[in-house]
Amino acid sequence: MNKRLPTALAGLSVAGLLGWLAVSATGAGSAEVAWSSMVGIMQDRAGGSEVPCAVPLAWRVVRVDPAFGIDRATATSVVAEATRLWEEATGDDLFEHDTENGFPIRLVYDERQAWLEARRGMTEALDELREDLLRRQRELEARARAHRDATAAYAQRVGDLDRRVGEHNEAVRAWNERPDRPDSLWRELQAVGDELRDEQERMQAERPALDAEQAAISAVERDLNGRIADYERRSDEVESDLPVEEVEAGLYREAVTRQGGRLVEVSREIRLYRFGSADELRLLAAHELGHALGLGHSGDRESVMSASANANRPVGEVAASDLALLRAVCPTLAAGR
């Protein structure tokens, strides 16, 4: 996650792994029930519904654990946005919000979301610390630049004074070598000498302030370096205590009941476990809805159906690769698009 200053911290990603659950129940005169499950964002295998293209798919949000900090109405609104991503791309009515008979969508809070929130809290604190360090660094650079300019100006004034002192000494020597040594010229030389000595004293009085400012800048720099080292230590602790892991972020599963080889019933369910924002929830829901349509994974990392979707990007539409998957599974859908 972490990069050293001044590089920005890398953002978090939604992760997931592919898993298949199989449960069978057989008995005399009973139907066979095969359960299959598909993990969301980071699964690494092709798949999708065993009964694809059964549109429109009716859905409803039946559970939103309070720990997520959103209510069911908000979750329903985000899932509806996810369905529109597919429908606007295809021009077909692929989904239907049915509060009575739609297949259930559940937002289940467990250690996966708790991990994400803990890591996000720590990284947000680190981001704030980093911004403070960058601000201090900019202030220190400005202060050091001003001191360099002041020191350069001081050095230029010292050089000019040395030049004028040399010229004055030459004038005094020339006066001493003159046979007449006029008093008026001597008085002028004395006046110039007094002015030069006064200027030398003023210059000497300014030097301690420049030295003190240099010492103060060095102290601030040491303090800043200590703060940066503490920031890097804390960043390393985040990586050590809360390392990035690949865990399932969402789950699509279905129960397909057949009798004598004939399809009797399909039960579907989506579970969403881990997301860091409404954008991530919309991407996760759109991905699992794609599985419900029958889609597997796309090799395009920028697609909704990517096996390793980039949750940090805004999702405004499904990708061309998503539509290609849909047409391959359901040729009649979006045929004209």
Number of C-alpha atoms within 10 A of each C-alpha: 14 16 12 13 15 11 9 13 17 10 11 16 20 27 24 24 21 20 16 10 10 11 10 9 10 9 7 5 7 10 16 18 18 15 18 19 21 27 28 37 34 23 27 18 15 13 18 24 25 16 14 16 19 14 14 13 19 18 25 22 22 16 15 21 14 12 12 18 7 13 13 17 11 12 22 18 14 20 25 19 18 26 24 20 20 25 17 14 16 19 14 16 15 20 20 15 18 14 13 11 10 18 21 19 23 21 23 19 16 13 11 19 19 15 16 20 16 14 19 17 12 17 21 13 12 19 16 12 15 22 15 13 19 16 12 15 18 12 12 17 14 12 15 18 12 12 17 14 12 13 16 12 12 16 13 12 13 16 12 12 17 14 12 15 17 12 12 17 14 12 15 17 11 11 17 12 10 10 7 8 12 10 10 9 13 15 11 11 17 14 12 15 17 12 12 17 14 12 14 16 11 11 16 12 11 12 13 11 11 16 13 11 15 17 12 13 17 14 12 15 17 12 12 17 14 12 16 19 14 12 19 18 12 15 21 16 13 20 14 10 10 15 13 17 14 16 19 22 23 30 28 24 22 21 20 19 17 16 13 8 9 8 11 11 13 15 12 21 20 27 22 23 24 29 24 17 11 16 19 22 24 25 33 29 29 27 30 29 28 26 26 27 23 20 27 25 27 22 13 16 15 20 23 32 32 22 27 25 27 21 24 15 12 12 19 12 17 23 19 14 19 26 23 14 18 24 17 12 17 18 12 12 19 18 13 7 9
